[in-house]
Amino acid sequence: MEASQYLEKNLILLKEKEPVLFQKIEKLNKATPLAIIKPAKNLQITGQYPDEKEALIWIHSPINPSREAEKTFSRIEFETCQKIILLGLGFGYVLFELMKRVKPFQEIVVIEKEVELFYHSLYLFDYKDLLTSTKVRLLAGLEIEESFNLIGSIGNTKVISTEGCQRAFPDYYLKLEKMILESAYHQITTLKKRLKIISFMDFRLSGTRYILEDSLAALSELDQEVYVIDLNKFVLDREKNLLNEKNIALIAEKAIEEIKPNFIFTVTCVGLKFILEVIKRFKIPYVSWFADAPVSISTIFKPDPLFFIFMWDKTYIKELNDMGYEHVYYLPLATNPKIFKRMELSKEDKERYAGGISFAGMLADPYATKMYKKHRALFNEMFSKKVVDKLIKTLSQDPTLSILDLLIDIQEQEGVIKDISLEYKEYLKERVSNHLEIIDCISMRKYRKNTIRAIADLGVKVYGDKGWLEVKQEGVKYGGYIHNRSELPRLYNASEINLNITVSQLRTAINMRVFDIGGCGGFMLSDYREDLVNLFSKDTEVIFYKNNNELREKIIYFLYHPEERRKIAEAFHKKVLEEHTYLHRLKKMLSILKDKIT
């Protein structure tokens, strides 16, 4: 096969395995390339690329690129390591020399800063084996932090560098290598300094509470000193979510004086607003792991160098940076394998939970539903009924859209607002974010209803709030409320197909349900999010759908292919336990914080 014939077939495979990377190549301006392609002395293709100062650097040898790649491995031992990280793909010579030597058990992660160089490699080499392998991951065109976060577990790891790439972009690759080596060191040694941490326990039975519980358990398992302020002790009116804020602040102040914590930790800012003045007075760093859209964060928490934010969805990071928040990091959710695990099911468990297809989740926040009914006339007056109806309809068809951007687009389309200024956008952010949250919840109610209705005739069990009783189609069976800790793991173990229907807060990220199903060894069929293919291997660990027709097709297929389901579920389970538990996440968080707050 001629070298020029590789590209088309490589791109077809790339689109299937790495759709996000494929999209980056599609957007590449191939008409004005930065790389200068030249023949080497031995007639192989080589070239130069401008470095950070626009000086031209040889990416591979101008004499013999293949010989140069061979020499890379003449001085490196990597036979016993589990994972090999190649920093710099270039045109691919080092990678394909590596593939001649790699062992079957070894995982390869390739990181290339420039998408254009990856594109030229697709032109030169046949990527069929790499793009059909579950052992090879290809990352290109990402920021340093993003590349590092997508590497996965770093334990028995060997780092190999392509010298030309490192010369061209030393700041990128040397910093990334340092982060990898430091992380590897901390994974094979215990954290030498025990930290003192004050946290909270949420009084509501919600996803936030469970993330807090599991995070605090992981911190304790990592030998940190954790002190918890239980908000249940300060409830004045549970139905109205009223707490004795004054007493919370007094208890927190006393605890900070006595314990002298290294930082305050919570999830989605639970408890923080009650003690913000106390925190600032004592100048204590405060850390929140967001498992929610940070739509109203700026109304309570102003940018502060003591505030550290960890986001489950990386798309919010730039928004927060632009608002002035300095310390914002990407940290996906995880599972607690002590709760979400494989288990023997009793006869009663099988009768209650066993079945073909199941989905467990709220149809909508009852509070949001109540407020929408109460204030529907107000929303229509604020935005116009036509705009609100179109907003709900559009968002229920594509939950990955930003509701604020969508509102502005629809207002322009309908002629409600003719001149969209920056000031108007800021006004919307500050003044109507709470209203948009309610409309968003209503949209997601419609999205989830429509999804279940599309597969009703195939037979599906739904668990959650009583709103599901509104879906009265034949084939839909409502199983009632299901407890996160005691019942949900049994459902995930018992179902042949566990559905994941993601809400719009997660634009690219995946929710707890994904990791928990994997922890139980269940088979999952999920709507598409970018992190599904960033954190897991498409078709071998996770199966996703992009519309309801595709969902139907895949349900029918996998119901009749139990052995294929079993293999995928097994690989999914293995990956979750190896890379996606709360221990992994809290280790990562502590490694980021340790140099910044202690």
C-alpha positions in Angstrom: 0.0 0.0 0.0 1.3 3.5 -0.9 1.8 5.8 2.0 -0.8 8.3 0.6 -3.4 5.5 0.8 -3.2 5.1 4.5 -4.9 8.4 5.4 -8.4 7.7 4.4 -8.6 4.3 6.1 -6.9 5.7 9.2 -9.4 8.5 9.4 -12.4 6.1 9.2 -11.0 4.1 12.1 -10.1 7.2 14.1 -13.6 8.5 13.7 -14.9 5.3 15.3 -12.4 5.0 18.2 -11.5 8.7 18.9 -14.3 10.9 17.6 -13.2 13.9 19.5 -9.7 13.7 18.0 -11.2 13.1 14.6 -13.2 16.3 14.9 -10.0 18.2 15.7 -8.4 16.9 12.6 -11.5 17.9 10.6 -11.1 21.5 11.9 -7.4 21.6 11.1 -6.5 24.2 8.5 -4.7 21.9 6.0 -4.4 24.6 3.5 -1.8 26.5 5.5 0.3 23.9 7.3 3.0 24.9 9.8 5.1 21.8 9.2 7.7 21.9 6.4 7.8 18.4 4.9 11.1 17.3 3.4 12.7 14.0 2.2 15.4 12.7 4.5 18.7 11.5 3.0 17.4 7.9 3.0 14.2 9.3 1.2 11.9 8.7 4.2 9.6 11.6 5.0 10.8 14.0 7.7 10.3 17.7 8.4 10.6 20.8 10.5 8.1 22.5 12.8 8.2 25.9 14.4 8.9 25.8 18.1 7.4 28.2 20.7 9.8 31.0 19.5 8.9 30.2 15.8 12.4 28.7 15.1 12.3 25.7 12.8 13.1 22.4 14.6 13.7 19.0 13.0 11.0 16.7 14.4 12.9 13.7 13.0 16.4 13.1 11.7 17.1 14.7 8.3 19.3 11.7 7.5 17.5 8.5 8.6 14.3 8.9 10.8 13.9 5.1 11.3 17.5 4.6 12.5 17.0 7.5 14.9 13.9 5.8 16.3 15.8 2.5 16.7 18.5 4.3 18.7 15.8 5.6 21.1 15.3 2.1 22.3 18.9 1.0 22.4 19.2 2.8 25.8 15.8 2.3 27.3 14.5 -0.7 29.3 10.8 -1.0 29.6 10.1 -4.8 29.4 8.6 -5.1 32.9 6.5 -1.9 33.1 2.7 -2.0 32.8 2.2 1.3 31.1 4.3 3.2 28.5 3.7 6.9 27.9 5.2 8.3 24.7 5.6 12.0 24.9 5.6 13.3 21.4 4.3 11.4 18.4 5.8 13.6 15.7 5.4 11.8 12.4 5.2 8.4 14.1 8.6 6.8 13.7 9.2 6.3 17.4 5.7 5.0 18.0 5.9 2.3 15.3 9.4 1.3 16.4 7.9 0.9 19.9 5.1 -1.2 18.7 7.6 -3.8 17.4 8.9 -4.2 20.9 5.9 -3.9 23.2 4.6 -6.8 25.3 0.9 -8.0 25.1 0.2 -6.9 28.6 1.6 -3.3 28.2 -0.7 -0.3 27.7 0.5 2.5 25.5 -0.5 6.2 25.9 0.7 8.5 23.1 0.6 12.3 23.7 1.2 14.8 20.9 0.9 18.5 21.5 0.2 19.4 17.8 -2.8 18.0 15.9 -1.0 18.7 12.6 1.8 16.4 13.4 -0.6 13.6 14.3 -2.3 14.3 10.9 1.0 13.8 9.0 1.6 10.5 10.9 -1.8 9.2 9.7 -0.6 9.9 6.2 2.6 8.0 6.6 1.7 4.9 8.7 -1.0 2.2 8.8 -2.8 2.8 12.1 -5.2 -0.2 11.8 -3.7 -2.3 14.6 -3.4 0.7 16.9 -6.9 2.0 16.3 -8.4 -1.4 16.9 -6.4 -2.1 20.0 -7.8 -1.6 23.5 -4.2 -1.2 24.8 -3.4 2.0 22.9 -4.6 5.5 23.6 -4.0 8.5 21.3 -4.2 12.0 22.8 -3.4 15.1 20.7 -4.0 18.9 20.8 -4.7 19.0 24.5 -3.6 21.3 27.3 -1.0 19.9 29.7 -3.5 19.4 32.6 -6.0 17.8 30.3 -3.4 15.4 28.8 -2.3 14.4 32.3 -5.8 13.8 33.6 -6.5 11.5 30.6 -3.5 9.3 31.1 -5.3 7.2 33.8 -3.5 5.3 36.5 0.2 6.0 36.9 2.0 3.3 38.8 4.4 0.9 37.1 5.0 3.4 34.2 7.8 4.2 31.8 8.0 7.6 30.1 9.7 7.7 26.6 10.2 11.0 24.8 10.5 11.8 21.1 13.5 14.1 21.1 12.5 16.3 18.2 9.1 17.0 19.8 10.7 17.7 23.1 13.1 20.2 21.5 10.3 21.9 19.7 8.1 22.2 22.8 10.2 21.8 26.0 7.8 23.7 28.2 5.0 21.4 27.4 6.7 18.0 27.4 9.1 18.6 30.3 6.3 19.9 32.6 4.1 16.9 31.6 6.9 14.5 32.3 7.5 16.1 35.7 3.8 15.7 36.6 3.8 12.1 35.5 7.0 11.2 37.5 5.8 13.0 40.6 2.4 11.2 40.4 4.1 7.8 39.9 6.3 8.5 43.0 3.3 9.4 45.1 1.4 6.3 44.1 4.2 4.0 45.3 4.8 5.9 48.5 2.5 6.9 51.2 1.6 10.6 51.7 4.3 11.6 54.2 2.4 14.5 55.7 -0.9 13.8 57.3 -3.3 16.7 56.7 -6.0 18.0 58.9 -9.3 18.5 57.1 -12.6 19.9 58.2 -15.7 18.9 56.1 -19.5 18.7 56.3 -22.1 16.1 56.0 -25.2 17.2 54.0 -28.6 16.8 55.7 -30.3 16.0 52.4 -30.4 12.5 50.9 -28.9 13.5 47.5 -26.1 12.6 45.1 -24.0 15.4 46.8 -24.3 13.7 50.2 -23.1 10.4 48.8 -20.2 11.9 47.0 -19.3 13.6 50.3 -19.6 10.3 52.2 -17.4 8.5 49.7 -14.8 11.3 49.5 -14.4 11.5 53.2 -14.1 7.7 53.5 -11.3 7.8 50.9 -9.5 10.7 52.7 -9.6 8.6 55.9 -8.3 5.6 54.0 -5.5 7.8 52.8 -4.6 8.3 56.4 -5.7 12.0 56.6 -7.3 13.5 59.7 -10.9 14.3 58.8 -13.3 16.2 61.1 -16.9 16.4 60.0 -19.6 19.0 60.9 -22.9 17.2 60.5 -25.5 19.7 59.2 -28.3 17.4 60.3 -27.8 18.8 63.8 -28.6 22.3 62.6 -31.9 21.7 60.7 -34.8 24.1 61.6 -37.2 23.1 58.8 -36.2 20.1 56.6 -39.0 20.7 54.1 -37.8 24.3 53.5 -34.1 23.4 53.8 -33.7 25.9 56.7 -30.7 25.6 58.9 -29.5 27.5 62.0 -26.7 29.3 60.1 -25.5 31.2 63.2 -24.8 28.0 65.1 -23.0 26.4 62.2 -20.7 29.4 62.0 -20.0 29.3 65.7 -19.2 25.5 65.7 -17.0 26.0 62.6 -15.1 28.8 64.2 -14.5 26.8 67.4 -13.4 23.7 65.3 -10.9 25.8 63.2 -9.4 27.3 66.4 -8.9 23.9 68.0 -8.0 21.8 65.0 -6.1 24.3 62.9 -7.0 22.5 59.6 -4.9 22.6 56.5 -8.0 23.2 54.4 -11.8 22.9 54.4 -13.2 20.3 52.0 -16.7 19.9 50.6 -18.7 18.9 47.6 -20.6 21.5 45.5 -20.0 24.1 48.2 -22.2 22.3 50.8 -21.8 24.2 54.1 -19.4 26.8 52.8 -21.7 29.8 52.6 -22.5 29.5 56.3 -18.8 29.8 57.3 -17.3 32.0 54.6 -16.6 34.9 56.8 -15.0 32.6 59.4 -12.8 31.0 56.7 -11.6 34.4 55.4 -10.9 35.6 58.9 -8.6 32.6 59.6 -7.3 32.6 56.0 -8.0 28.9 55.6 -7.9 27.4 52.0 -11.3 26.0 51.1 -11.9 23.3 48.5 -15.0 22.2 46.7 -15.5 19.4 44.3 -18.4 20.3 42.0 -20.9 17.7 41.0 -23.2 20.3 39.7 -23.2 23.2 37.2 -21.6 26.2 38.9 -24.3 28.5 37.5 -24.7 30.7 40.6 -21.3 30.4 42.2 -20.4 34.0 41.6 -23.4 35.3 43.6 -21.9 33.8 46.8 -18.3 32.9 46.3 -16.2 35.7 44.7 -12.8 34.9 43.2 -10.4 34.2 46.0 -6.8 32.7 45.9 -7.8 30.6 48.9 -10.7 28.9 46.9 -9.8 25.7 45.1 -12.4 24.3 42.7 -12.5 20.8 41.2 -14.9 20.4 38.3 -16.5 17.2 37.1 -16.9 18.7 33.6 -13.9 20.4 32.0 -16.0 22.7 29.9 -16.8 24.9 32.9 -13.1 25.5 33.7 -12.5 28.2 31.1 -15.8 29.9 32.1 -14.6 30.0 35.7 -11.1 31.1 34.8 -12.6 34.0 32.7 -14.6 35.0 35.8 -11.4 35.3 37.8 -11.3 32.0 39.7 -7.6 31.1 39.8 -7.5 27.5 41.1 -9.8 25.4 38.9 -9.0 21.8 38.1 -10.7 18.9 36.2 -11.6 15.9 38.4 -14.2 13.4 37.1 -16.5 11.6 39.5 -15.8 8.0 40.6 -17.3 5.0 42.5 -17.0 3.5 46.0 -16.1 -0.1 45.2 -17.0 -1.1 48.8 -20.6 -0.3 48.0 -20.9 -0.6 44.3 -19.5 -4.1 43.7 -20.5 -7.5 42.4 -22.8 -9.4 44.8 -24.8 -12.5 45.2 -28.5 -11.8 44.7 -31.2 -13.4 46.8 -34.5 -14.7 45.4 -36.2 -11.5 46.6 -33.5 -9.4 44.9 -34.1 -11.1 41.6 -37.8 -10.8 41.8 -37.6 -7.0 42.5 -34.7 -6.0 40.3 -34.0 -8.6 37.5 -35.0 -7.7 34.0 -33.9 -6.7 30.6 -33.7 -2.9 30.7 -33.6 -0.6 33.7 -33.1 3.1 34.5 -32.7 4.5 38.0 -32.9 8.3 38.4 -35.0 11.3 39.2 -37.4 12.4 36.5 -37.1 15.9 37.8 -36.3 17.8 40.9 -39.6 18.1 42.7 -38.7 21.6 43.9 -38.0 22.8 40.3 -41.2 21.3 39.1 -43.2 23.0 41.8 -41.5 26.4 41.1 -42.0 26.1 37.4 -45.7 25.5 37.8 -45.9 28.4 40.3 -43.9 30.9 38.2 -44.6 29.8 34.6 -46.4 33.1 34.0 -43.3 35.0 35.2 -40.9 33.0 33.0 -43.2 33.7 30.0 -43.3 37.4 30.9 -39.5 37.5 31.2 -38.6 35.7 28.0 -41.9 35.3 26.2 -43.9 32.1 26.0 -42.6 31.3 22.5 -39.0 31.6 23.7 -39.6 29.5 26.8 -41.4 26.7 24.8 -38.7 26.6 22.2 -36.0 26.6 24.8 -37.5 23.6 26.6 -38.1 21.7 23.3 -34.5 22.4 21.9 -32.8 21.5 25.2 -34.8 18.3 25.6 -33.5 17.2 22.2 -29.9 18.1 22.8 -28.9 18.3 26.5 -25.3 19.1 25.7 -26.2 22.7 24.7 -25.6 25.6 27.1 -28.9 26.9 28.2 -27.7 30.5 28.5 -26.2 30.5 25.0 -29.4 28.8 23.7 -31.6 31.4 25.3 -29.7 34.2 23.6 -29.8 32.4 20.2 -33.6 31.9 20.5 -34.2 35.5 21.6 -32.3 36.6 18.5 -34.2 34.2 16.2 -37.5 35.4 17.5 -36.6 39.1 17.4 -37.1 39.5 21.1 -33.6 41.1 21.5 -32.0 42.7 18.5 -28.6 43.7 19.9 -27.0 41.1 22.2 -24.3 43.0 24.1 -21.7 41.6 26.5 -23.4 43.6 29.2 -26.7 41.8 28.5 -25.0 38.4 28.7 -23.5 39.3 32.1 -26.9 40.5 33.2 -28.4 37.2 32.3 -25.7 35.3 34.2 -26.2 37.4 37.3 -30.0 37.9 37.2 -31.7 34.9 35.7 -29.5 31.9 36.4 -31.9 30.6 39.0 -34.8 30.9 36.6 -32.8 29.1 33.9 -32.0 26.3 36.3 -35.7 25.6 36.8 -36.4 25.7 33.0 -33.4 23.4 32.5 -34.9 20.9 35.0 -38.2 20.9 33.1 -36.3 20.3 29.8 -34.5 17.3 31.3 -37.8 16.0 32.6 -39.0 16.0 29.0 -35.7 14.5 27.7 -35.8 11.6 30.1 -39.5 11.0 29.4 -39.0 11.0 25.7 -36.1 8.5 26.0 -38.1 6.0 28.0 -41.2 6.4 25.7 -39.0 5.6 22.7 -38.2 2.2 24.1 -41.3 1.5 26.1 -42.4 -1.4 23.8 -39.2 -3.2 24.6 -40.0 -3.4 28.3 -38.2 -1.1 30.8 -38.2 -0.7 34.5 -37.8 2.8 35.9 -37.0 3.7 39.5 -37.0 7.1 41.2 -39.6 9.9 42.0 -43.3 9.4 41.4 -43.1 11.6 38.3 -42.4 8.4 36.4 -46.0 7.4 36.9 -46.8 10.0 34.2 -45.2 7.7 31.6 -48.2 5.4 31.3 -47.1 3.6 28.1 -47.4 -0.2 27.9 -44.1 -1.8 28.7 -42.9 0.8 31.3 -43.0 -0.4 34.8 -42.4 1.9 37.7 -40.4 0.3 40.5 -40.6 3.1 43.1 -37.9 4.9 45.0 -34.6 3.1 45.2 -32.0 3.7 47.9 -28.6 4.6 46.7 -26.6 2.5 49.2 -28.7 -0.6 49.8 -30.8 -1.1 46.7 -29.0 0.5 43.7 -26.0 -1.9 43.7 -28.5 -4.8 43.5 -30.3 -3.3 40.5 -27.0 -2.7 38.7 -26.0 -6.4 39.3 -29.4 -7.7 38.3 -30.2 -5.8 35.1 -29.2 -7.1 31.7 -28.9 -3.5 30.4 -28.5 -0.5 32.7 -29.4 2.7 31.0 -27.7 6.0 31.6 -29.6 9.1 30.6 -27.4 12.1 31.3 -28.8 15.6 32.2 -27.6 18.8 30.7 -25.4 20.0 33.5 -22.9 17.5 32.1 -21.9 18.9 28.8 -19.0 16.6 28.2 -18.7 14.7 31.5 -20.2 11.5 32.9 -22.2 11.1 36.0 -21.9 8.8 39.1 -24.2 6.3 37.5 -21.5 5.4 34.9 -18.9 4.6 37.5 -21.3 2.8 39.9 -22.6 0.5 37.1 -19.0 -0.3 36.2 -18.2 -1.0 39.9 -21.0 -3.5 40.0 -19.8 -5.3 36.9 -23.0 -4.3 35.1 -23.5 -3.7 31.4 -24.3 -0.1 30.5 -25.8 1.7 27.5 -25.4 5.4 27.8 -26.2 8.5 25.9 -23.0 10.0 24.4 -20.7 12.3 26.3 -17.1 13.2 25.4 -15.7 11.8 28.6 -17.1 8.3 27.8 -14.5 7.9 25.1 -11.9 9.9 26.9 -12.0 7.7 30.0 -13.1 4.4 28.5 -12.6 2.4 25.3 -15.5 2.6 22.9 -17.3 -0.7 22.1 -15.0 -2.8 24.3 -15.8 -1.1 27.7 -18.7 1.2 27.1 -21.5 1.4 24.5 -23.2 4.7 23.8 -26.0 6.0 21.6 -26.6 9.4 20.0 -30.3 9.3 19.4 -33.3 7.2 20.3 -33.3 5.2 17.1 -29.7 4.1 17.8 -30.7 3.3 21.4 -33.5 1.0 20.2 -31.1 -0.8 17.8 -28.4 -1.3 20.4 -30.9 -2.5 23.1 -32.3 -5.1 20.7 -28.8 -6.2 19.6 -27.4 -6.6 23.1 -30.4 -8.3 24.5 -29.8 -11.1 22.0 -26.0 -11.2 22.5 -25.4 -12.0 26.2 -21.9 -13.2 25.8 -20.8 -10.0 24.1 -22.5 -8.1 26.9 -20.7 -10.1 29.5 -17.2 -9.4 27.9 -17.9 -5.7 27.7 -19.2 -5.5 31.3 -16.1 -7.4 32.5 -13.7 -4.9 30.7 -15.7 -2.0 32.0 -15.6 -3.4 35.6 -11.8 -3.9 35.4 -11.2 -0.3 34.1 -13.4 1.3 36.8 -11.6 -0.6 39.6 -8.1 0.2 38.2 -8.6 3.9 37.5 -11.9 5.4 38.7 -12.5 4.9 42.4 -12.7 7.7 45.1 -9.3 6.7 46.2 -7.9 7.5 42.8 -9.7 10.8 42.7 -8.8 12.0 46.3 -5.1 10.9 45.7 -5.2 13.1 42.6 -6.8 16.0 44.5 -4.3 15.8 47.4 -1.4 15.7 45.0 -2.6 19.0 43.4 -3.2 20.6 46.8 -0.2 19.5 48.7 2.2 22.0 47.1 -0.3 24.9 47.1 -1.7 24.9 50.6 0.9 23.3 52.9 
